[in-house]
Amino acid sequence: MTSQHDLAAWRPRFADMAAGASGNDGAHDASHLERVWRSAEALLAHHPEADALVVMAASYLHDLVNLPKDDPDRAQASRRSAALARERLAQIGFPSDRLDAVAHAIEAHSYSAAIPATTIEAKIVQDADRLDALGAIGLARMFYVAGRLGRALAHPGDPLAEAREPDDRAWTLDHIVVKLARLPEMMQTEAGRDMANERLGKLLVFRKEFAQEWLGT
């Protein structure tokens, strides 16, 4: 297993490798990568059997190829990121016997790619990435992305979708029930599920308060 000293040495190299990959996407920038790694670290504490170096590398490099949410090739982004990460890691002397594990963790992190996570490292990275879609920061990212896509804040008369089918392609607030509310049950680790449920609770409170102000009730 990798020592804390070795992790500290590799971390800035991974961060440098990922620098600039997000372009002008503030929802998938360097701060997002740091948060994913911090969440992954918290999950690693519950899984000492996991390879922390693999998890760290995948946490920082999972968005090396970052395609917009509405790009027709969006579901291929994680595979492209994995291939690019494998190539660049090999160039800097990353342990060759860990490249497959890093590539799988990167491929499997993506919601849209729907690739099953089969290793504990991939499960941790997937959970850590999805945790960043929940809670206060997840809420900010949701509206940021929706704004870039030109989507409205909420349905004018039925923000909680009580008498219609939710549609998060039209109404941003609907994204909470269409996708985000499903994330806790999709978490791969127990610790990730607990953290996700706590963060989802904040979104549901916000959703209710938003609707009250939106309708003036």
C-alpha positions as CSV (number, residue, x, y, z in Angstrom):
1,M,0.0,0.0,0.0
2,T,1.1,3.6,-0.5
3,S,2.4,5.7,2.4
4,Q,1.1,9.1,3.2
5,H,4.5,10.5,2.2
6,D,4.1,8.9,-1.3
7,L,0.5,10.2,-1.6
8,A,1.7,13.7,-0.7
9,A,4.4,13.5,-3.4
10,W,2.0,12.3,-6.1
11,R,-0.9,14.7,-5.3
12,P,0.6,17.9,-6.9
13,R,1.6,15.8,-10.0
14,F,-2.0,14.7,-10.5
15,A,-3.3,18.2,-9.9
16,D,-0.9,19.6,-12.5
17,M,-1.8,16.9,-15.0
18,A,-5.5,17.9,-14.6
19,A,-5.0,21.6,-14.7
20,G,-6.9,23.3,-17.5
21,A,-8.8,20.2,-18.5
22,S,-12.2,21.8,-17.5
23,G,-11.8,24.8,-19.7
24,N,-14.2,27.4,-18.5
25,D,-16.5,24.9,-16.8
26,G,-16.8,26.1,-13.2
27,A,-18.7,23.0,-12.1
28,H,-15.8,20.7,-13.1
29,D,-12.8,22.8,-12.2
30,A,-9.8,22.2,-10.0
31,S,-11.9,22.9,-6.9
32,H,-14.3,20.1,-7.9
33,L,-11.3,17.7,-8.2
34,E,-10.1,18.7,-4.8
35,R,-13.5,18.1,-3.2
36,V,-13.8,14.7,-4.9
37,W,-10.5,13.7,-3.4
38,R,-11.5,15.0,0.0
39,S,-14.7,13.0,-0.1
40,A,-12.7,10.0,-1.4
41,E,-10.3,10.3,1.6
42,A,-13.3,10.2,4.0
43,L,-14.6,7.1,2.3
44,L,-11.1,5.5,2.3
45,A,-11.1,5.7,6.1
46,H,-13.9,3.1,6.0
47,H,-12.1,0.9,3.5
48,P,-8.4,0.3,4.5
49,E,-8.3,-2.5,1.9
50,A,-8.6,0.1,-1.0
51,D,-5.5,1.3,-2.8
52,A,-5.4,5.0,-1.9
53,L,-3.0,5.9,-4.8
54,V,-5.4,4.5,-7.3
55,V,-8.2,6.4,-5.7
56,M,-6.2,9.6,-5.6
57,A,-5.2,9.4,-9.3
58,A,-8.7,8.7,-10.4
59,S,-10.1,11.5,-8.3
60,Y,-7.9,14.1,-9.9
61,L,-8.0,12.7,-13.5
62,H,-11.6,11.6,-13.9
63,D,-12.5,14.7,-15.9
64,L,-9.4,14.9,-18.2
65,V,-11.9,14.9,-21.1
66,N,-14.8,17.2,-20.0
67,L,-17.6,17.4,-22.5
68,P,-20.7,19.6,-21.9
69,K,-23.8,18.1,-20.5
70,D,-25.6,18.5,-23.8
71,D,-22.8,17.1,-26.0
72,P,-24.0,14.0,-28.0
73,D,-20.8,12.3,-27.0
74,R,-21.1,13.0,-23.3
75,A,-21.5,9.3,-22.4
76,Q,-18.0,8.7,-23.9
77,A,-16.2,11.3,-21.8
78,S,-15.2,8.9,-19.0
79,R,-13.8,6.4,-21.4
80,R,-11.8,9.1,-23.2
81,S,-10.6,10.4,-19.8
82,A,-9.5,6.9,-18.8
83,A,-7.5,6.4,-22.0
84,L,-5.8,9.8,-21.7
85,A,-5.0,9.3,-18.0
86,R,-3.5,5.9,-18.8
87,E,-1.2,7.5,-21.4
88,R,-0.1,10.4,-19.3
89,L,0.4,8.4,-16.1
90,A,2.7,6.0,-18.0
91,Q,4.7,8.9,-19.2
92,I,5.5,10.1,-15.7
93,G,6.4,6.7,-14.3
94,F,3.2,5.8,-12.5
95,P,3.2,2.2,-11.4
96,S,2.2,0.2,-14.4
97,D,0.5,-2.5,-12.4
98,R,-2.0,0.1,-11.2
99,L,-2.9,1.6,-14.5
100,D,-5.8,-0.7,-15.2
101,A,-7.3,0.0,-11.8
102,V,-7.1,3.8,-12.3
103,A,-8.6,3.5,-15.8
104,H,-11.5,1.4,-14.5
105,A,-12.2,3.9,-11.7
106,I,-12.3,6.8,-14.1
107,E,-14.5,5.0,-16.6
108,A,-17.0,3.9,-14.0
109,H,-17.3,7.2,-12.2
110,S,-19.7,8.6,-14.9
111,Y,-23.4,8.6,-14.4
112,S,-24.2,8.8,-18.1
113,A,-21.7,6.1,-19.1
114,A,-23.5,3.6,-16.8
115,I,-20.4,1.4,-16.4
116,P,-20.6,-0.9,-13.3
117,A,-17.9,-0.2,-10.7
118,T,-16.4,-3.6,-10.0
119,T,-13.5,-2.6,-7.6
120,I,-13.6,-0.9,-4.2
121,E,-11.4,1.9,-5.7
122,A,-13.9,2.5,-8.5
123,K,-16.8,2.5,-6.0
124,I,-15.2,5.0,-3.8
125,V,-14.4,7.4,-6.7
126,Q,-17.9,7.0,-8.1
127,D,-19.4,7.8,-4.7
128,A,-17.1,10.8,-4.1
129,D,-17.9,12.3,-7.5
130,R,-21.6,11.9,-6.9
131,L,-21.4,13.4,-3.4
132,D,-20.3,16.7,-5.1
133,A,-23.7,16.8,-6.8
134,L,-25.5,17.0,-3.4
135,G,-25.6,19.4,-0.5
136,A,-25.0,23.2,-0.8
137,I,-22.2,22.9,-3.4
138,G,-24.2,20.5,-5.4
139,L,-27.1,22.9,-5.4
140,A,-24.8,25.7,-6.7
141,R,-23.4,23.5,-9.4
142,M,-26.9,22.5,-10.5
143,F,-28.0,26.1,-11.1
144,Y,-24.6,26.9,-12.6
145,V,-24.9,24.1,-15.2
146,A,-28.5,24.9,-15.9
147,G,-27.7,28.5,-16.5
148,R,-25.0,27.6,-19.0
149,L,-27.6,25.4,-20.8
150,G,-30.2,28.2,-20.8
151,R,-32.7,26.3,-18.7
152,A,-35.4,28.1,-16.6
153,L,-35.3,28.1,-12.8
154,A,-38.6,26.4,-12.3
155,H,-42.1,25.7,-13.8
156,P,-44.1,29.0,-13.4
157,G,-47.1,27.4,-11.7
158,D,-46.1,24.0,-10.5
159,P,-42.5,24.1,-9.3
160,L,-42.9,20.9,-7.3
161,A,-44.3,18.9,-10.2
162,E,-47.4,18.0,-8.3
163,A,-49.7,17.9,-11.4
164,R,-47.2,17.2,-14.2
165,E,-44.2,15.0,-15.0
166,P,-40.9,16.4,-13.8
167,D,-38.7,17.6,-16.7
168,D,-35.2,18.8,-15.7
169,R,-34.4,19.6,-19.4
170,A,-36.9,22.5,-19.1
171,W,-37.0,23.3,-15.4
172,T,-33.9,23.3,-13.3
173,L,-35.6,22.7,-9.9
174,D,-36.9,19.4,-11.3
175,H,-33.4,18.0,-11.4
176,I,-33.6,17.4,-7.7
177,V,-36.3,14.8,-8.0
178,V,-35.3,13.6,-11.5
179,K,-31.7,12.7,-10.7
180,L,-30.3,14.0,-7.4
181,A,-32.9,12.3,-5.1
182,R,-31.9,9.0,-6.6
183,L,-28.2,9.3,-5.8
184,P,-28.2,8.0,-2.2
185,E,-29.7,4.7,-3.2
186,M,-27.1,4.3,-5.9
187,M,-24.1,4.8,-3.6
188,Q,-21.7,1.9,-3.6
189,T,-20.5,2.3,-0.1
190,E,-22.4,2.5,3.2
191,A,-20.4,5.6,4.3
192,G,-21.2,7.2,0.9
193,R,-24.9,6.5,1.3
194,D,-25.0,8.1,4.7
195,M,-23.2,11.2,3.5
196,A,-25.5,11.4,0.4
197,N,-28.7,11.1,2.5
198,E,-27.5,13.9,4.7
199,R,-26.7,16.2,1.8
200,L,-29.9,15.3,-0.1
201,G,-31.9,16.4,3.0
202,K,-30.6,19.9,2.5
203,L,-31.7,19.9,-1.1
204,L,-35.2,18.8,-0.3
205,V,-35.5,21.5,2.4
206,F,-34.3,24.1,-0.2
207,R,-36.8,22.7,-2.8
208,K,-39.7,23.2,-0.5
209,E,-38.7,26.7,0.6
210,F,-38.0,27.7,-3.0
211,A,-41.5,26.7,-4.1
212,Q,-43.0,28.7,-1.2
213,E,-41.2,31.8,-2.3
214,W,-41.8,31.1,-6.0
215,L,-45.6,30.9,-5.5
216,G,-45.8,33.5,-2.8
217,T,-47.4,31.2,-0.3
